[in-house]
Amino acid sequence: MQGFTRPIRLTPVFQHYAWGTATAITDLLNLPTVNTNEPVAELWMGAHTGLPSPLASAIDGITHLDALIAQDPKAILGEQNAAMHDQLPYLFKVLSAEHALSVQVHPSKAQAEAGFAEENARGIAWTDPTRNYKDDNHKPELLMALTEFHAMAGFRQPDAVADRFTQLNSPALHAWIERLREQGLPALAELYAWLLQRPQAEVETIVQEAMAVLPDAPEFAWMAQLHQQYGADMGIFFPLVLNYLVLQPGEAIYLDAGIPHAYLRGTGLEVMASSDNVLRGGLTSKHMDVPELLRITNVVPDSVQVQAGVTEQGVTRFDIPCTDFDLRLIDLSEGTVTLGCSGSAELLLVLSGDAEVADQSVQHGDIFLLPACLGEVRLRGNARLAVVTTVVAIL
């Protein structure tokens, strides 16, 4: 294969989950409506084996990005391709939720490596629904809102949880109020475990008592919505235990290992390390390994902060304390921008308008990848773009 002389155009490919929306993603990106009756939950961009991006045009008979990278990893990933194990280290998505996703926690890199090896040693099939670790990688992620976006992430302070429990008609939850106020974090950790370990009969009683009369506040309104969506599930109390966040377009949250979170409603850009390791903790009918979930959870209050990013000369960056990925928003109304400086592949999505990249015209909704071998290229026009790359290449 002879190098690459131009950007590599990619074709949108979608995941269909029950919590998704009908046309929010395609409307936002001016893409053709997906011909299916299933909700459209995520647009995937990258080389993850679960759904690698198709190439807009085959290159030397190759039709998907993962196979193209495998054919010539240095040309696409750059000189540090071996450090990336010849794989794109991130997955880029547009996510759109009409209903709440499950409460979930992701492992650290060390936890993922150990868990993956242990489950392999036990002979648990990759397709087994009880398997926790699908790979040996961590899954830090950044969610940046494209519309108003509702989420819950990171624990509240113990006193704040106690304050909210006082407003519910539930003797079982009231029993925690004094402990939370007096013991603080140890009691919060015990409450988290207690919520996850209740037998279903007890869950139904507590939920029925608590739902009888709900105060007029957003987190309690979300309790009612989650109850409508999931029924008697202890996850409906997590808007009181976790911080309830409302992101405006352009605002973002970074989620590190061990932080419980759930996306509730809205559309946004999601960037993560390339992994499928998820341990669920409520609002789900899927497998829940509660002991393992408790082991990897970090009970640290206020661990997630909303950030607006820092903008200089039309380029907005976010605080992302990991090397797997970096997200930039580019507004070309501020002038031309140079791309291809990372030393690795750069993945771009045109959010609006049109532009010219390396003498190629791109427009609203286009997805393309700049292989490392292209080097620096100028981006000009009247467009807004999201650019994802890795920091691994420049360390």
CORUR-V479302 format. One record per run of one state. SS is the DSSP state (H for helix, E for strand, L for the rest). FROM is the first residue (numbers start at 1). LEN is the number of residues. If there is no record, write none. Layout:
# CORUR-V479302
SS;FROM;LEN / SS;FROM;LEN
This chain:
# CORUR-V479302
L;1;7 / E;8;4 / L;12;1 / E;13;3 / L;16;4 / E;20;2 / L;22;2 / H;24;5 / L;29;11 / E;40;1 / L;41;1 / E;42;4 / L;46;8 / E;54;6 / L;60;2 / E;62;3 / H;65;7 / L;72;1 / H;73;5 / L;78;12 / E;90;8 / L;98;6 / E;104;2 / L;106;3 / H;109;13 / L;122;19 / E;141;5 / L;146;3 / E;149;7 / L;156;2 / H;158;8 / L;166;5 / H;171;4 / L;175;2 / H;177;7 / L;184;1 / H;185;12 / L;197;3 / H;200;12 / L;212;6 / H;218;13 / L;231;3 / H;234;8 / E;242;6 / L;248;4 / E;252;4 / L;256;5 / E;261;13 / L;274;5 / E;279;2 / L;281;9 / H;290;7 / L;297;4 / E;301;1 / L;302;5 / E;307;1 / L;308;2 / E;310;3 / L;313;2 / E;315;3 / L;318;8 / E;326;6 / H;332;3 / L;335;2 / E;337;3 / L;340;6 / E;346;12 / L;358;2 / E;360;4 / L;364;3 / E;367;4 / L;371;1 / H;372;3 / L;375;2 / E;377;13 / L;390;2 / H;392;3 / L;395;1
